[in-house]
Amino acid sequence: METTDEYRLSHTAVGKGASYQESFEKYPYRRLMWTWEKKQIKEIITYRFKKEKDILDFACGTGRILLELANISENVTGIDVSESMLDIARKRVPNTEIINADITHINPFEEKKQFQIIVSFRFFLNAQPTLRKEVLSALTPMLEDDGVLIFNNHGNSSHLGLFLQITVMKVKKILRPKKKYFVPKKLSRKQIDELLECEGLKIVETYHRNVWPIMSEKREKDVSKFETLENWFSKRKFFERLSRNVIYVCKKKS
Ligand SMILES: C[S@@+](CC[C@H](N)C(=O)[O-])C[C@H]1O[C@@H](n2cnc3c(N)ncnc32)[C@H](O)[C@@H]1O
């Protein structure tokens, strides 16, 4: 049965931070996505905000994205519920404010504190629907009226690789029904629009990556040979629906 605490606790075990960080060094696909995400975040933020930038990285984990944000601005805050993840973040981004808290339970900032930019990566796909809603309800009042919320969905439901992965899993299940299989998570644009709608937010820009049907993020084969192709796909809006990883830039509806 799904409980609201399920995803909150998912990264709290001792050693989880280290193994999470390692996975971005070990798996070529994850490494490539990380490179693309950092480049994209920098472009989105520096294009929109020329001067002071007050940024919150929600569910900052090991500081993977926080590291890049700290290069862009001096006013960056990271927040996460897992000490195991934050332990790595504190070493990685030492001069940045990092808070251990669950914003759906407590607001650790001064009342009425708002950020120009709120970022959240690899969170919304993974979190269960109730947690997604609770988080968005807590984050929206923390966003300035003309601020932006930037988040990604690294399991876009119409990605061909995901479709293949699920089909292969179903076939395996028929052949060996007793074995446990990992069911990949997926999130559709429609689900995202509905989630944002509830909080009076709308998508104003999107960026996409990974059309080539890679079945698993954790495959060890080098996937950089597809980069020229991926650059081409990334520049064409049509391919967004077929991409695995999509970044959304959202604003409050006026
Ligand atoms: C997959 S990690 C993503 C970390 C980082 N944003 C990145 O892209 O590498 C998801 C993070 O969400 C955090 N998390 C889950 N529920 C949370 C909550 N309610 N409040 C704060 N952090 C939460 C987990 O502890 C975990 O570190």
The ligand as an SDF file (V2000), in Angstrom:
LIG
                    3D

 27 29  0  0  0  0  0  0  0  0999 V2000
   16.6160   11.3340   -6.4760 C   0  0  0  0  0  0  0  0  0  0  0  0
   17.0490   12.4660   -5.2220 S   0  0  0  0  0  0  0  0  0  0  0  0
   17.4050   13.9100   -6.1590 C   0  0  0  0  0  0  0  0  0  0  0  0
   18.5290   14.7200   -5.5940 C   0  0  0  0  0  0  0  0  0  0  0  0
   18.9790   15.9020   -6.4600 C   0  0  0  0  0  0  0  0  0  0  0  0
   17.9240   16.8740   -6.6500 N   0  0  0  0  0  0  0  0  0  0  0  0
   19.4970   15.4350   -7.8030 C   0  0  0  0  0  0  0  0  0  0  0  0
   18.9020   15.7760   -8.8310 O   0  0  0  0  0  0  0  0  0  0  0  0
   20.4990   14.7300   -7.8170 O   0  0  0  0  0  0  0  0  0  0  0  0
   15.5220   12.8950   -4.4780 C   0  0  0  0  0  0  0  0  0  0  0  0
   15.6880   13.5760   -3.1300 C   0  0  0  0  0  0  0  0  0  0  0  0
   14.4050   13.9770   -2.6490 O   0  0  0  0  0  0  0  0  0  0  0  0
   14.5120   14.0060   -1.2380 C   0  0  0  0  0  0  0  0  0  0  0  0
   13.1770   14.0890   -0.6600 N   0  0  0  0  0  0  0  0  0  0  0  0
   12.1590   13.2220   -0.7620 C   0  0  0  0  0  0  0  0  0  0  0  0
   11.0880   13.6640   -0.1190 N   0  0  0  0  0  0  0  0  0  0  0  0
   11.4310   14.8710    0.4120 C   0  0  0  0  0  0  0  0  0  0  0  0
   10.7430   15.8340    1.1980 C   0  0  0  0  0  0  0  0  0  0  0  0
    9.4790   15.6500    1.5560 N   0  0  0  0  0  0  0  0  0  0  0  0
   11.4030   16.9600    1.5730 N   0  0  0  0  0  0  0  0  0  0  0  0
   12.6870   17.1620    1.2100 C   0  0  0  0  0  0  0  0  0  0  0  0
   13.3950   16.2710    0.4650 N   0  0  0  0  0  0  0  0  0  0  0  0
   12.7700   15.1530    0.0610 C   0  0  0  0  0  0  0  0  0  0  0  0
   15.2260   12.6970   -0.9430 C   0  0  0  0  0  0  0  0  0  0  0  0
   15.7560   12.6740    0.3490 O   0  0  0  0  0  0  0  0  0  0  0  0
   16.2810   12.6920   -2.0550 C   0  0  0  0  0  0  0  0  0  0  0  0
   17.4920   13.2250   -1.6130 O   0  0  0  0  0  0  0  0  0  0  0  0
  1  2  1  0
  2  3  1  0
  2 10  1  0
  3  4  1  0
  4  5  1  0
  5  6  1  0
  5  7  1  0
  7  8  2  0
  7  9  1  0
 10 11  1  0
 11 12  1  0
 11 26  1  0
 12 13  1  0
 13 14  1  0
 13 24  1  0
 14 15  1  0
 14 23  1  0
 15 16  2  0
 16 17  1  0
 17 18  1  0
 17 23  2  0
 18 19  1  0
 18 20  2  0
 20 21  1  0
 21 22  2  0
 22 23  1  0
 24 25  1  0
 24 26  1  0
 26 27  1  0
M  CHG  2   2   1   9  -1
M  END
$$$$
